Amino acid sequence: MTYEFPFTTQPLLELKDEEKLNEARRMKHPHGWSREIRPLHDPGTFISTEVISADPLYLEIGCGHGNYMEKIASEEPEGHFIGVENVHLFAVTAAERVQKAGLSNVLIVNQDANALLQEVFPEESLSKIYIMYPDPWPKNRHEKRRLIKEDTVEYYHSRLKPGGMIDIWTDAPKWVELSSPFLEELPGEMTKEEVSDEISKQRTLFERKAKSKQHPIFHITYTKSG
Ligand SMILES: C[S@@+](CC[C@H](N)C(=O)[O-])C[C@H]1O[C@@H](n2cnc3c(N)ncnc32)[C@H](O)[C@@H]1O
């Protein structure tokens, strides 16, 4: 089946696995359940040539419950947005949220973001990649779970259009220390600043948590040379 913008329904909701969802709901923390982060469908499912050739095309990685997708997609109705989330329960929650909001310019996929970037998106297809409050995975043994690292940074770069941007917000100094140096190596322009005092309205669940714990918040951008 091929899907195209505009989406009148979220295809993920047709594929959702009730048994898996109920098991995840019974757990306190879905990350603890290793089956939960095994996506249900192949990386390319739902993402046709029409979808990846939409322009402008934006990707949010780790979209969680879809709060930020709802916000930015409703602010820019002529943009095309894909939210990727590897935890099935969260991805379904995000899909339900955007469907309920009546947004037809968003597609939510339940997949590993790096598999999606590497296997599905062609070079120079994305105008912007958003990453809101990524898991820092500070332990060495969890290094493979980090998003931006030595073996992935090149395809973050190549999938962006010239002038395209990666927009990252984090309250984890460890993320800044471990991941941002890879962006610094890329050709283009990078900015990195602490913006804790500038955020008044919380846009995502983790931004709200960060503010309530009075964590410092960092904003990192990378813009690919035009
Ligand atoms: C700390 S939470 C932040 C959620 C949301 N962006 C927010 O700000 O509230 C990180 C999210 O990224 C998701 N995630 C982590 N690694 C991922 C990956 N490789 N692919 C897709 N999603 C991922 C997690 O499941 C989780 O929902």
PDBQT file of the ligand as one rigid body, heavy atoms in Angstrom, charges set to zero:
ROOT
HETATM    1  C1  LIG A 301      13.995  11.411  26.445  1.00  0.00    +0.000 C 
HETATM    2  S1  LIG A 301      12.685  10.961  25.382  1.00  0.00    +0.000 S 
HETATM    3  C2  LIG A 301      12.133  12.518  24.690  1.00  0.00    +0.000 C 
HETATM    4  C3  LIG A 301      10.763  12.427  24.100  1.00  0.00    +0.000 C 
HETATM    5  C4  LIG A 301      10.238  13.739  23.479  1.00  0.00    +0.000 C 
HETATM    6  N1  LIG A 301      11.047  14.150  22.359  1.00  0.00    +0.000 N 
HETATM    7  C5  LIG A 301      10.172  14.819  24.516  1.00  0.00    +0.000 C 
HETATM    8  O1  LIG A 301      10.961  15.787  24.414  1.00  0.00    +0.000 OA
HETATM    9  O2  LIG A 301       9.332  14.726  25.426  1.00  0.00    +0.000 OA
HETATM   10  C6  LIG A 301      13.576  10.272  24.016  1.00  0.00    +0.000 C 
HETATM   11  C7  LIG A 301      12.668   9.587  23.020  1.00  0.00    +0.000 C 
HETATM   12  O3  LIG A 301      13.427   9.124  21.923  1.00  0.00    +0.000 OA
HETATM   13  C8  LIG A 301      13.006   7.810  21.593  1.00  0.00    +0.000 C 
HETATM   14  N2  LIG A 301      14.139   7.157  20.924  1.00  0.00    +0.000 N 
HETATM   15  C9  LIG A 301      15.342   6.855  21.487  1.00  0.00    +0.000 A 
HETATM   16  N3  LIG A 301      16.150   6.275  20.577  1.00  0.00    +0.000 NA
HETATM   17  C10 LIG A 301      15.439   6.208  19.412  1.00  0.00    +0.000 A 
HETATM   18  C11 LIG A 301      15.728   5.704  18.118  1.00  0.00    +0.000 A 
HETATM   19  N4  LIG A 301      16.891   5.138  17.846  1.00  0.00    +0.000 N 
HETATM   20  N5  LIG A 301      14.777   5.806  17.178  1.00  0.00    +0.000 NA
HETATM   21  C12 LIG A 301      13.572   6.373  17.462  1.00  0.00    +0.000 A 
HETATM   22  N6  LIG A 301      13.240   6.870  18.658  1.00  0.00    +0.000 NA
HETATM   23  C13 LIG A 301      14.160   6.790  19.629  1.00  0.00    +0.000 A 
HETATM   24  C14 LIG A 301      12.634   7.209  22.937  1.00  0.00    +0.000 C 
HETATM   25  O4  LIG A 301      11.803   6.089  22.831  1.00  0.00    +0.000 OA
HETATM   26  C15 LIG A 301      11.949   8.384  23.611  1.00  0.00    +0.000 C 
HETATM   27  O5  LIG A 301      10.580   8.460  23.303  1.00  0.00    +0.000 OA
ENDROOT
TORSDOF 0
